[in-house]
Amino acid sequence: MVPFRPATLKAAVFRHGREDRTTENGRKRTPYEPSRARSSSLAWGALGFAGILYGYNWVVMKSALRYADPATFAAMRVFFGAVFLFLLLAILRRPLRPQNLVLTVVVGLFGITGSTGLTIWALENGQPGKTSVLVYTMPVWLLLMSWIILGERVRGSQWSFVAIALAGLVFVISPWKAEGSTLSNMLGVAAGVCSAASSVAAKILCRDRRVDLLTLNAWQMLFGSIPIVVIALLTSSSGPSWTGWFVATLLYNAILASPVALLLWFYSLRNLPAGTAGLGRLAAPAIGVFASWIQLGERPDRYETVGILLIIAGLAALAGRQIANERQAGRANARLPVLADQPRSD
């Protein structure tokens, strides 16, 4: 019989804590990856910055549509965004081959062709503020899809934070105002559904294999841009007016609002539950309202102000609870090697 040696057991448990217990979604974390608590904090930071980029972009897109028709602007936005990402891949010498072609195409068709195309179309026919919030019903659809497809659950006090954020969304939408056309409203909701479907496909892709986010975003933007470019070529009768402001709006969309914001979003999606990350996107319409107030003079009324405050409070509480849970789990795991030194009861 092999003699019992506490020191050997301690070393084995310690190695297990450093390697095997750090597995996440069926894979082992390398020594260079951050802890789950740090990943969660960084993910919420990425989600917040992406929300700023997405939120301000509603003001930018509204301005851009004065110089180009929706199909042309949407095509230029996503195609040049894909070109920017492929140039970045070449400069950084990152892997070029997509790791799952089918899922990458699905992510692109729903997230770029569906969501971006329908959003621009809805924006042409409706009010920017109302359209932005209708598009950001995405978290609701993402929660449902994550529950059915990914098996994710929202538990305990998180439901109260979700309810606060969604109540804020209702105040910002203010459905009793009846703004915008029926077509615009339907297109905005459809864009939100497409964005949620794309996020679920991306979550599956990032969970099942070690996907390079830069490569994924480059290919999904390219695949998603192809139908939009074809539609623009078939329907647009004239090109854009190349003013300085239009160039600035195009650069913002082709670099910041599409590639950079998508990279931040996919990073947060990889490190947070899909439903939780989707709720973080609710910050974007609130930021859009503030940006419209500052730049366009569209001052929010009392309902929108209450809604913005509720959204911020709900998201802050949800993020704080998520980070606290990760840190508590990390402290509990860190104590496991110490328990190995306890004397045997027999």
N, C-alpha and C positions, 0 to 999 in steps of 0.2 A: 504494500500500500504506500502511495506517495504521501510523505509527511505534510501536515498542514503548516503553511508558512504565511503568517499575516502580511509580511512585507511583500511577498509575491502577489497575494491577493490584492493588496492595496495598489500595486503597480498595474495589475491587470484592470482593476476598476477605473483607475485614473486614465489609462489609455483608452478604455471604453468611453469615458466621459469626454475625452478630447476628440475622439474620432467617431465611434458608432453613434453616440447619443446626439451628435450634431447633425445626423441625417435629417433631411428635410424633403418631404415629398418623394421619398424613395431613393435619394441620392446622398452620398457622403460629402460633407463640406470639407474643402481643403483647408490646410492651416492658415492660408492667407485670406480666407473669407471672413467678413465681420460676423460677430455674434448676432443671434436673432434679435436681441434688443436693439443693438446698434443699427441693424438692417431695417428694423421697423421705424426707428427715428428718422433715418435717412429717407425711407420711403415716404413718410408723411411730409418731410421737407420737399422732396421731389414733387409730390402731389400738390403741395401748396404753390410751388413755383409754376407748375404746369397750369394750375387754375388761374394764375395771374396772366399768363400768356394767352390762354383760351378766352378769358373774360374780356381782356382789352381788345382782342381780335374782332369782337362784334362791332366796335366802333370803326376799326380799320376796314373791315369788309363792307360796311355801309358806305364808307367813303369811296372804296374801290369801284363799287357798282355804278358810280357816276361816270366812270371812264371806260367801262367794259361791260358787255352783257354777261349774265351769270355763267353760262356754259364756258365762255372763253376764259373768264377769270378763274373758274374752278379748275379747268384743264391746265392753265399756266401754273396755278398754285401748286397742284400736286405733282405735275411732271417735273417742274424745276426743283421741287423739294426732293424728288427721287434722284435727280441728277446731282444735287448737292451731297446727298448721303453716299452715292457711289464714288464721288470724288474723295469724300472723307475716308471711305473704305480703302481706296488706293493709297492715300497719303499715309494712313496709319498701318497699312499692310495687314488689315484684318481679313479673316476668311470670307471669300466671296460666294461660295456655294451655299444655297439655302438648305437647311437641315431637314426640313419636312415640306416638300413642295406643295402638297395638297392643302395642308393647313395654312401655309403662308398665303396661298391664293385665296382661301376662304377669308382670312383676316383682311386682306386687301380689298376684296370685292364688297364685303360688308362695311368695313371701316372707312375706306376711301371712296369707292364708287357709290355705295349706298348712303353712308352718313354725310360725307362732304357734298356730294352732288345734290341730295335732297335738301340739305341745309341751305345751300346757295339759292336753290329754286324757291324754297320757303321764304327766304329773306327778301327775294324780289317781290313777292306778293303780300308780305305782311310787315308788321312793325318789328323792328330789331329786338326791342326788349322782350316782347311777348314771344317772338320766335325763339330767342335764345333759351328762354325758360322751358318752352315746349320741347326743344331738343334735349334739354337736360332733365327730362323725365327718364333719361337713360338709366340712372341708378335704380329706379323702381323695377324696370324690366331686367336689369342685371341681377338684382336680388332674387327675382323669381327664377331666372335662368340658372343662376348659381345654385339655388336650392334644388331645382329639378335635375340639372345636368351634372353639377360638380359635387352635390351633396353637402354644401356649406350651410351653416345655420347661424342665425343671429340670436344670441342668448342673453338672458338676464337683463341687467340694467341697460345693455346696449339698445334694447328695443325703445327705451324711453328717449335716448339720444337720437335714434333714428326718427322717432315721432316728432321730436322738436325740430329737426332739420327739415322734414317733409312738411310740417306745419308752416315753417318759414317759406318754403317753396310755394305753397298755396297762397300765402299773402303776397309774394312777389308776382305770381301769375295774375292774381285778382280776377278770377273768372267772371265775377259779377260785372266787370267793366265791358265785356264782350268786344274786345279789340281784335282786329285782324280778320281776314277772310276764312271761310271754312276750309278752302283748299290749302291755305298757308298753315292752318292749325294741323290738318291731317299730315301734311308734308313734314312739319316739325316733329310730330310724334313718331312718324315712320323713320325719320333720321335717328331719333333716340333708340328705337328698336334695333336698327341696323348697327349702331355703335355698341349696344349691349351684346349682340350676337358676335361681333368682331372681338370684343373683349373676352368672351367666354372661350372662343377658339384660341386666342393668344394665351390665355391662362393655361389651357390644356397643353399647348405647345411648349410653354416655358416650364411647366411642371414635369413633363415626361422626359425631357432631354435638355442637355446643356446647350441652350440656344444663345448665340451671340445677338444681343439686342440691336446692335447697329446693322448687322447683316439682315436680320428679320425686317427691320423697318425700311431698309432700302428696297428690298424685293417686294414687300407688301405695298409700298407706295407706288412702285413701278407697275405691278399687276393691276392695282386699283385705278391708276391713272389712265390706262389704255381705253376702257369704255368711255370715260369722260372726254378724252381727246377726240375719239371718233365722233361722239355726239356733237362736240363743239365744231368740228370740221363740217359736219352735215347740216348744222342749224344756224351757225353764225354767219351773218351777211357781211360783217365788217370787223376789222381788228380793233384793238383798244386804242384809246388816245394816250400817247406816250408822254404824259406830263411828269414833272418831277415828283408830284405827290403819288401818282399811280405807281411809279417805279418804287417808291418807298413802301407803299402798301404791299406790292408784290414781293419785295425782299423780306418784309416782315413775315408774310405768309409762307414763302418758300424756304425760309431758314428757321425762324423762331416758332411760328404758330403751327407748323406742320412737323418738320423733322425733330427739332429740339423738344417741343412739347410732347410729341409722341414717344420719344426716348424716355423722357421723365415719367410719362404715364405708364409705359410698359415696365419700367423699373419698379414703380410702386405696385403694379399689378403682380409682379413676380414675388414681391416680399410681403404683401398683405392679402388677406382674403378678398376675392373678387368683389363680393358685395360691399365690403367695407371700403375698398378703394373706389368703387363706383359712387358711394355716398360722398366721398371727398370731392368728387367733381361738381357737387352742388355749389361749391364756392364760386365757380365761374360766372353764373348769371348774376350773383351778387356783385362781383367785381365789375361785370359789364354795366350794371346800373350805375355804380360809382363813376366809371369811366365816361359814360354818357353824360352824367351830371357835370363832371369837370370840363370835358372837352366840347360837348355839344349843347350844354346848358339845359339838358333834360333832367330837371330836378325830381328826385323820387318823392312820391307822396307818402302819407303816413303809413299806408299799408305796406308799401315797398320797404320803407325804413324798418318797420317792425319785422318784416320777413327777412331782411338782411341780417338783423341782429340775432334772430332765432337760428338762422342757418349757421352763422359764425359760432354761436354758443353750442349748438348740437355737434358740429364737426370738431370743435376744440375738445369737448367732453369725450367724444368717441375716440379721437386720437390719443388723448391722455389715458383713457382706459386701456387701449390696445398696447401702448408703450409700457404702462405699468404692469400689465399681465405678462409681457415678454420679459421684463426685468425680474419679476417675481419667479417666473419659471427658470430664468438663468441662475438666480441665487439658490433655488432649490436643487438644481443640477450640480452647482458648485459644491454643495455640502455632501454629495454622495461619496466621494473618495474618503472623507473623514469618517464616515460610518463604517468603512471597511476595517478600521483599526479597533473597533469595539471587540472585547473578548467574546469568545464563543460561549453560549449558554450551556453547551453540553461538555 
